[in-house]
């Protein structure tokens, strides 16, 4: 999923994001196949806001809908 890769990159990359969310980098890699878990979407939105990154819930929901496709 290109969208989640873009989101991860905009938020500082896998290593930083994994550390910030207290998850493994492998977990973040899984998001590319499965979409961002709903349980993490709010955390990503808050992190984006804190870092001044433009991220919308629609972008995160798109990662979910692509998984279903």
N, CA, C and O atoms as CSV, one atom per row, in Angstrom:
chain,resi,resn,atom,element,x,y,z
A,1,UNK,N,N,0.839,-1.192,0.000
A,1,UNK,CA,C,0.000,0.000,0.000
A,1,UNK,C,C,0.870,1.237,0.000
A,1,UNK,O,O,1.570,1.526,0.971
A,2,UNK,N,N,0.818,1.936,-1.061
A,2,UNK,CA,C,1.651,3.132,-1.178
A,2,UNK,C,C,1.229,4.214,-0.206
A,2,UNK,O,O,2.067,4.981,0.268
A,3,UNK,N,N,-0.062,4.287,0.098
A,3,UNK,CA,C,-0.540,5.349,0.977
A,3,UNK,C,C,0.063,5.228,2.373
A,3,UNK,O,O,0.500,6.225,2.948
A,4,UNK,N,N,0.089,4.007,2.927
A,4,UNK,CA,C,0.643,3.871,4.269
A,4,UNK,C,C,2.139,4.125,4.263
A,4,UNK,O,O,2.675,4.677,5.224
A,5,UNK,N,N,2.820,3.734,3.200
A,5,UNK,CA,C,4.253,4.020,3.105
A,5,UNK,C,C,4.480,5.529,3.133
A,5,UNK,O,O,5.395,6.012,3.800
A,6,UNK,N,N,3.657,6.258,2.416
A,6,UNK,CA,C,3.752,7.717,2.407
A,6,UNK,C,C,3.473,8.290,3.798
A,6,UNK,O,O,4.171,9.200,4.246
A,7,UNK,N,N,2.469,7.765,4.470
A,7,UNK,CA,C,2.129,8.239,5.811
A,7,UNK,C,C,3.281,7.986,6.771
A,7,UNK,O,O,3.666,8.872,7.534
A,8,UNK,N,N,3.827,6.784,6.734
A,8,UNK,CA,C,4.951,6.430,7.612
A,8,UNK,C,C,6.141,7.346,7.341
A,8,UNK,O,O,6.761,7.857,8.274
A,9,UNK,N,N,6.453,7.550,6.082
A,9,UNK,CA,C,7.567,8.438,5.726
A,9,UNK,C,C,7.332,9.853,6.222
A,9,UNK,O,O,8.242,10.479,6.765
A,10,UNK,N,N,6.127,10.361,6.043
A,10,UNK,CA,C,5.814,11.730,6.482
A,10,UNK,C,C,5.895,11.883,7.996
A,10,UNK,O,O,6.152,12.975,8.503
A,11,UNK,N,N,5.674,10.779,8.719
A,11,UNK,CA,C,5.724,10.841,10.180
A,11,UNK,C,C,7.105,10.521,10.743
A,11,UNK,O,O,7.260,10.401,11.958
A,12,UNK,N,N,8.105,10.381,9.881
A,12,UNK,CA,C,9.468,10.226,10.360
A,12,UNK,C,C,10.100,8.874,10.095
A,12,UNK,O,O,11.242,8.642,10.491
A,13,UNK,N,N,9.393,7.986,9.443
A,13,UNK,CA,C,9.954,6.686,9.102
A,13,UNK,C,C,9.590,5.594,10.092
A,13,UNK,O,O,9.074,5.847,11.180
A,14,UNK,N,N,9.878,4.371,9.672
A,14,UNK,CA,C,9.501,3.200,10.472
A,14,UNK,C,C,10.138,3.186,11.859
A,14,UNK,O,O,9.462,2.944,12.858
A,15,UNK,N,N,11.429,3.445,11.912
A,15,UNK,CA,C,12.151,3.373,13.185
A,15,UNK,C,C,11.586,4.361,14.204
A,15,UNK,O,O,11.294,3.990,15.340
A,16,UNK,N,N,11.436,5.613,13.794
A,16,UNK,CA,C,10.920,6.634,14.705
A,16,UNK,C,C,9.482,6.330,15.099
A,16,UNK,O,O,9.108,6.442,16.267
A,17,UNK,N,N,8.684,5.944,14.115
A,17,UNK,CA,C,7.270,5.684,14.389
A,17,UNK,C,C,7.104,4.486,15.319
A,17,UNK,O,O,6.278,4.520,16.231
A,18,UNK,N,N,7.878,3.434,15.095
A,18,UNK,CA,C,7.807,2.257,15.953
A,18,UNK,C,C,8.167,2.622,17.395
A,18,UNK,O,O,7.494,2.209,18.339
A,19,UNK,N,N,9.222,3.390,17.546
A,19,UNK,CA,C,9.637,3.800,18.890
A,19,UNK,C,C,8.567,4.667,19.547
A,19,UNK,O,O,8.249,4.496,20.723
A,20,UNK,N,N,8.027,5.583,18.785
A,20,UNK,CA,C,7.031,6.507,19.326
A,20,UNK,C,C,5.747,5.801,19.742
A,20,UNK,O,O,5.125,6.174,20.737
A,21,UNK,N,N,5.347,4.773,18.975
A,21,UNK,CA,C,4.105,4.052,19.261
A,21,UNK,C,C,4.336,2.803,20.115
A,21,UNK,O,O,3.396,2.087,20.462
A,22,UNK,N,N,5.625,2.557,20.450
A,22,UNK,CA,C,5.988,1.397,21.255
A,22,UNK,C,C,5.537,0.086,20.605
A,22,UNK,O,O,4.965,-0.789,21.254
A,23,UNK,N,N,5.815,-0.017,19.303
A,23,UNK,CA,C,5.550,-1.241,18.549
A,23,UNK,C,C,6.817,-1.594,17.775
A,23,UNK,O,O,7.730,-0.776,17.662
A,24,UNK,N,N,6.869,-2.799,17.250
A,24,UNK,CA,C,8.029,-3.199,16.452
A,24,UNK,C,C,7.943,-2.598,15.050
A,24,UNK,O,O,6.867,-2.225,14.580
A,25,UNK,N,N,9.091,-2.513,14.402
A,25,UNK,CA,C,9.085,-2.064,13.003
A,25,UNK,C,C,8.337,-3.069,12.133
A,25,UNK,O,O,7.717,-2.697,11.137
A,26,UNK,N,N,8.397,-4.331,12.510
A,26,UNK,CA,C,7.660,-5.360,11.764
A,26,UNK,C,C,6.154,-5.096,11.822
A,26,UNK,O,O,5.447,-5.312,10.838
A,27,UNK,N,N,5.668,-4.633,12.962
A,27,UNK,CA,C,4.247,-4.310,13.079
A,27,UNK,C,C,3.870,-3.224,12.078
A,27,UNK,O,O,2.820,-3.294,11.439
A,28,UNK,N,N,4.722,-2.233,11.948
A,28,UNK,CA,C,4.449,-1.158,10.997
A,28,UNK,C,C,4.523,-1.684,9.568
A,28,UNK,O,O,3.736,-1.273,8.715
A,29,UNK,N,N,5.458,-2.584,9.301
A,29,UNK,CA,C,5.523,-3.212,7.977
A,29,UNK,C,C,4.218,-3.939,7.652
A,29,UNK,O,O,3.765,-3.928,6.508
A,30,UNK,N,N,3.622,-4.565,8.653
A,30,UNK,CA,C,2.361,-5.288,8.440
A,30,UNK,C,C,1.235,-4.337,8.016
A,30,UNK,O,O,0.308,-4.733,7.310
A,31,UNK,N,N,1.330,-3.096,8.454
A,31,UNK,CA,C,0.305,-2.128,8.068
A,31,UNK,C,C,0.251,-1.966,6.560
A,31,UNK,O,O,-0.806,-1.669,6.003
A,32,UNK,N,N,1.388,-2.160,5.891
A,32,UNK,CA,C,1.403,-2.015,4.434
A,32,UNK,C,C,0.556,-3.097,3.768
A,32,UNK,O,O,0.028,-2.892,2.674
A,33,UNK,N,N,0.430,-4.223,4.413
A,33,UNK,CA,C,-0.387,-5.300,3.856
A,33,UNK,C,C,-1.810,-5.284,4.387
A,33,UNK,O,O,-2.746,-5.674,3.689
A,34,UNK,N,N,-1.967,-4.838,5.613
A,34,UNK,CA,C,-3.268,-4.957,6.276
A,34,UNK,C,C,-3.976,-3.638,6.547
A,34,UNK,O,O,-5.138,-3.621,6.953
A,35,UNK,N,N,-3.280,-2.548,6.324
A,35,UNK,CA,C,-3.853,-1.245,6.664
A,35,UNK,C,C,-3.532,-0.890,8.107
A,35,UNK,O,O,-3.118,-1.743,8.892
A,36,UNK,N,N,-3.724,0.356,8.441
A,36,UNK,CA,C,-3.465,0.831,9.805
A,36,UNK,C,C,-4.596,0.353,10.703
A,36,UNK,O,O,-5.765,0.614,10.418
A,37,UNK,N,N,-4.261,-0.342,11.781
A,37,UNK,CA,C,-5.320,-0.789,12.691
A,37,UNK,C,C,-6.094,0.395,13.251
A,37,UNK,O,O,-5.530,1.452,13.535
A,38,UNK,N,N,-7.369,0.200,13.399
A,38,UNK,CA,C,-8.197,1.294,13.944
A,38,UNK,C,C,-7.683,1.759,15.292
A,38,UNK,O,O,-7.775,2.939,15.631
A,39,UNK,N,N,-7.140,0.822,16.063
A,39,UNK,CA,C,-6.635,1.170,17.390
A,39,UNK,C,C,-5.446,2.122,17.339
A,39,UNK,O,O,-5.104,2.733,18.352
A,40,UNK,N,N,-4.809,2.260,16.174
A,40,UNK,CA,C,-3.639,3.146,16.033
A,40,UNK,C,C,-3.942,4.419,15.240
A,40,UNK,O,O,-3.109,5.324,15.198
A,41,UNK,N,N,-5.090,4.505,14.627
A,41,UNK,CA,C,-5.379,5.646,13.757
A,41,UNK,C,C,-5.391,6.971,14.508
A,41,UNK,O,O,-4.838,7.959,14.024
A,42,UNK,N,N,-6.006,7.008,15.669
A,42,UNK,CA,C,-6.051,8.258,16.445
A,42,UNK,C,C,-4.643,8.657,16.876
A,42,UNK,O,O,-4.288,9.835,16.841
A,43,UNK,N,N,-3.840,7.666,17.285
A,43,UNK,CA,C,-2.454,7.968,17.670
A,43,UNK,C,C,-1.686,8.595,16.510
A,43,UNK,O,O,-0.920,9.538,16.706
A,44,UNK,N,N,-1.889,8.074,15.313
A,44,UNK,CA,C,-1.204,8.635,14.149
A,44,UNK,C,C,-1.682,10.047,13.853
A,44,UNK,O,O,-0.878,10.916,13.515
A,45,UNK,N,N,-2.965,10.281,13.974
A,45,UNK,CA,C,-3.492,11.630,13.744
A,45,UNK,C,C,-2.926,12.621,14.761
A,45,UNK,O,O,-2.566,13.742,14.403
A,46,UNK,N,N,-2.849,12.212,16.019
A,46,UNK,CA,C,-2.293,13.092,17.054
A,46,UNK,C,C,-0.808,13.347,16.827
A,46,UNK,O,O,-0.337,14.471,16.998
A,47,UNK,N,N,-0.076,12.319,16.446
A,47,UNK,CA,C,1.340,12.482,16.160
A,47,UNK,C,C,1.547,13.414,14.971
A,47,UNK,O,O,2.436,14.266,14.988
A,48,UNK,N,N,0.724,13.248,13.942
A,48,UNK,CA,C,0.820,14.116,12.768
A,48,UNK,C,C,0.580,15.573,13.161
A,48,UNK,O,O,1.305,16.471,12.732
A,49,UNK,N,N,-0.435,15.791,13.974
A,49,UNK,CA,C,-0.727,17.159,14.412
A,49,UNK,C,C,0.448,17.736,15.202
A,49,UNK,O,O,0.838,18.886,15.001
A,50,UNK,N,N,0.998,16.936,16.089
A,50,UNK,CA,C,2.140,17.372,16.905
A,50,UNK,C,C,3.344,17.723,16.040
A,50,UNK,O,O,4.072,18.667,16.347
A,51,UNK,N,N,3.561,16.977,14.967
A,51,UNK,CA,C,4.714,17.187,14.097
A,51,UNK,C,C,4.430,18.156,12.951
A,51,UNK,O,O,5.319,18.438,12.147
A,52,UNK,N,N,3.197,18.668,12.869
A,52,UNK,CA,C,2.850,19.599,11.807
A,52,UNK,C,C,2.702,18.933,10.449
A,52,UNK,O,O,2.917,19.561,9.412
A,53,UNK,N,N,2.333,17.652,10.462
A,53,UNK,CA,C,2.169,16.886,9.229
A,53,UNK,C,C,0.692,16.855,8.862
A,53,UNK,O,O,-0.160,16.566,9.702
A,54,UNK,N,N,0.400,17.152,7.612
A,54,UNK,CA,C,-0.977,17.126,7.136
A,54,UNK,C,C,-1.403,15.672,6.918
A,54,UNK,O,O,-0.941,15.016,5.985
A,55,UNK,N,N,-2.281,15.180,7.781
A,55,UNK,CA,C,-2.790,13.814,7.689
A,55,UNK,C,C,-4.265,13.843,8.043
A,55,UNK,O,O,-4.664,14.448,9.038
A,56,UNK,N,N,-5.058,13.196,7.236
A,56,UNK,CA,C,-6.497,13.184,7.478
A,56,UNK,C,C,-6.979,11.773,7.801
A,56,UNK,O,O,-6.338,10.782,7.453
A,57,UNK,N,N,-8.103,11.711,8.464
A,57,UNK,CA,C,-8.717,10.418,8.752
A,57,UNK,C,C,-9.075,9.711,7.451
A,57,UNK,O,O,-9.051,8.481,7.389
A,58,UNK,N,N,-9.402,10.467,6.422
A,58,UNK,CA,C,-9.723,9.855,5.126
A,58,UNK,C,C,-8.531,9.068,4.585
A,58,UNK,O,O,-8.711,7.988,4.022
A,59,UNK,N,N,-7.328,9.589,4.748
A,59,UNK,CA,C,-6.137,8.862,4.297
A,59,UNK,C,C,-5.975,7.548,5.057
A,59,UNK,O,O,-5.640,6.519,4.470
A,60,UNK,N,N,-6.214,7.592,6.352
A,60,UNK,CA,C,-6.097,6.379,7.151
A,60,UNK,C,C,-7.190,5.371,6.802
A,60,UNK,O,O,-6.937,4.168,6.731
A,61,UNK,N,N,-8.386,5.865,6.590
A,61,UNK,CA,C,-9.482,4.973,6.206
A,61,UNK,C,C,-9.234,4.347,4.853
A,61,UNK,O,O,-9.643,3.214,4.602
A,62,UNK,N,N,-8.565,5.079,3.978
A,62,UNK,CA,C,-8.224,4.534,2.666
A,62,UNK,C,C,-7.327,3.319,2.803
A,62,UNK,O,O,-7.442,2.376,2.021
A,63,UNK,N,N,-6.431,3.326,3.790
A,63,UNK,CA,C,-5.568,2.158,3.985
A,63,UNK,C,C,-6.407,0.946,4.363
A,63,UNK,O,O,-6.061,-0.182,4.011
A,64,UNK,N,N,-7.504,1.168,5.074
A,64,UNK,CA,C,-8.399,0.064,5.443
A,64,UNK,C,C,-9.187,-0.440,4.243
A,64,UNK,O,O,-9.331,-1.647,4.050
A,65,UNK,N,N,-9.695,0.485,3.439
A,65,UNK,CA,C,-10.524,0.077,2.301
A,65,UNK,C,C,-9.695,-0.643,1.250
A,65,UNK,O,O,-10.207,-1.530,0.568
A,66,UNK,N,N,-8.434,-0.285,1.104
A,66,UNK,CA,C,-7.569,-0.964,0.136
A,66,UNK,C,C,-7.280,-2.379,0.590
A,66,UNK,O,O,-7.108,-3.279,-0.232
A,67,UNK,N,N,-7.228,-2.575,1.870
A,67,UNK,CA,C,-7.000,-3.920,2.395
A,67,UNK,C,C,-8.153,-4.829,2.012
A,67,UNK,O,O,-7.951,-5.999,1.684
A,68,UNK,N,N,-9.364,-4.286,2.054
A,68,UNK,CA,C,-10.548,-5.082,1.737
A,68,UNK,C,C,-10.662,-5.376,0.249
A,68,UNK,O,O,-11.330,-6.333,-0.143
A,69,UNK,N,N,-10.022,-4.567,-0.579
A,69,UNK,CA,C,-10.134,-4.719,-2.034
A,69,UNK,C,C,-9.355,-5.904,-2.558
A,69,UNK,O,O,-9.354,-6.159,-3.762
